[in-house]
Amino acid sequence: MTEDEELVQAVLARAPRAFERLVARHQKLVWHMVYRMVQHPEDARELSQEVFLRVYERLDQYRSESSLSTWIGRVAFSIAARHLERKKLPMHEARAEDEEAEPAWQQVSDGFDLEAACADHETMQLLQQAIDKLPALQRTLVTLYHLEEMGIGEIAEVAGLPEGTVKNYLFRARAKLRAALESKLGVAA
Amino acid sequence: MNTRDRENEERLQAEAEAAERQQLPPGADPVVNEYRLVVRALRQPPNIAGLPMDFAARVARRAIYAEERGSFEDWFVTGLMLAMAVGALYYLQPVAANIFASFNMKVPSVPWPLLIATALSVGAAWAVDQGLAHRKH
């Protein structure tokens, strides 16, 4: 039995502080996901709490078919997605940008002063701003992949998308960020 | 979109990701190096104060409180329904007796003290059972 399964059993048996341990173990994942999706700190804190309350209510439905973090991620994704829907905020980028515009990776040139850029703390800030400007779904997927180090299969399960679609979104997001990096640094495209 | 270009770009992204994971020094390909910066930025957590330090304890308290309140409400509603059912039976018995009398049927008289005592016993046993189950948790 894995550590997560033991923890789940302890929570279901209402062992003292078991749920607190479960929350502490997965709160970083939930926070990163929810914050990246809604981009509003207060809302993200409220929603993170809602995620764990839902997890507590429905933990008896967890069947160990996927990892606990994937299962919790799915709960977090659906709660944050519903929040965006209620607030009428888009999850995806506009279709025109998606299909008609020139792909981001074709808009960039090949060289700039990398050493200077690496040394520059501003570069990271510029990229963070560019990440914030990505569509909510892409932001979430790159966060799960790069920050939480989830596999493509797990991400597909969390977001309810085919693996190919997840890979495509990741590719486009990275390409867009590279384009943003170059345009912000004033390199001719 | 040119498939070959796309495949090439995917390869460059994969190279950048691998190089970044292995913490290799910057390579000769400027595009890979750019993608490495992108990957590095993506691996950074959001630059904002996250959840409060006591978040886990607070959420756990709230979850347990909600559950306890929920079980009290369930118990209260069940008791209320039971009381209403007994009350309805008590008040409807004469009416039912008249209706059955009009059909020339005889309604058996209800032994109220025995019925109430039985209901109270069942209720008390259930409450004790609930209390024991709660203490186990």
HADDOCK unambig.tbl for C-alpha pairs under 7 A between the chains (distance, minus, plus):
assign (segid A and resid 13 and name CA) (segid B and resid 137 and name CA) 6.34 0.50 0.50
assign (segid A and resid 14 and name CA) (segid B and resid 137 and name CA) 4.93 0.50 0.50
assign (segid A and resid 15 and name CA) (segid B and resid 137 and name CA) 6.45 0.50 0.50
assign (segid A and resid 19 and name CA) (segid B and resid 60 and name CA) 5.91 0.50 0.50
assign (segid A and resid 20 and name CA) (segid B and resid 56 and name CA) 5.08 0.50 0.50
assign (segid A and resid 20 and name CA) (segid B and resid 57 and name CA) 5.44 0.50 0.50
assign (segid A and resid 20 and name CA) (segid B and resid 60 and name CA) 5.18 0.50 0.50
assign (segid A and resid 23 and name CA) (segid B and resid 56 and name CA) 5.22 0.50 0.50
assign (segid A and resid 24 and name CA) (segid B and resid 56 and name CA) 5.31 0.50 0.50
assign (segid A and resid 45 and name CA) (segid B and resid 51 and name CA) 6.36 0.50 0.50
assign (segid A and resid 49 and name CA) (segid B and resid 59 and name CA) 6.29 0.50 0.50
assign (segid A and resid 53 and name CA) (segid B and resid 63 and name CA) 5.72 0.50 0.50
assign (segid A and resid 56 and name CA) (segid B and resid 63 and name CA) 6.80 0.50 0.50
assign (segid A and resid 110 and name CA) (segid B and resid 30 and name CA) 6.34 0.50 0.50
assign (segid A and resid 110 and name CA) (segid B and resid 31 and name CA) 5.87 0.50 0.50
assign (segid A and resid 111 and name CA) (segid B and resid 30 and name CA) 5.60 0.50 0.50
assign (segid A and resid 124 and name CA) (segid B and resid 41 and name CA) 5.86 0.50 0.50
assign (segid A and resid 127 and name CA) (segid B and resid 38 and name CA) 6.96 0.50 0.50
assign (segid A and resid 127 and name CA) (segid B and resid 41 and name CA) 6.28 0.50 0.50
assign (segid A and resid 128 and name CA) (segid B and resid 41 and name CA) 6.55 0.50 0.50
assign (segid A and resid 142 and name CA) (segid B and resid 42 and name CA) 6.96 0.50 0.50
assign (segid A and resid 143 and name CA) (segid B and resid 42 and name CA) 6.72 0.50 0.50
assign (segid A and resid 146 and name CA) (segid B and resid 42 and name CA) 5.90 0.50 0.50
assign (segid A and resid 146 and name CA) (segid B and resid 43 and name CA) 5.21 0.50 0.50
assign (segid A and resid 147 and name CA) (segid B and resid 42 and name CA) 6.48 0.50 0.50
assign (segid A and resid 147 and name CA) (segid B and resid 43 and name CA) 4.50 0.50 0.50
assign (segid A and resid 147 and name CA) (segid B and resid 44 and name CA) 6.62 0.50 0.50
assign (segid A and resid 147 and name CA) (segid B and resid 45 and name CA) 6.84 0.50 0.50
assign (segid A and resid 171 and name CA) (segid B and resid 10 and name CA) 6.90 0.50 0.50
assign (segid A and resid 174 and name CA) (segid B and resid 38 and name CA) 6.71 0.50 0.50
assign (segid A and resid 177 and name CA) (segid B and resid 38 and name CA) 6.43 0.50 0.50
assign (segid A and resid 178 and name CA) (segid B and resid 34 and name CA) 6.51 0.50 0.50
assign (segid A and resid 178 and name CA) (segid B and resid 35 and name CA) 6.32 0.50 0.50
assign (segid A and resid 178 and name CA) (segid B and resid 38 and name CA) 6.38 0.50 0.50
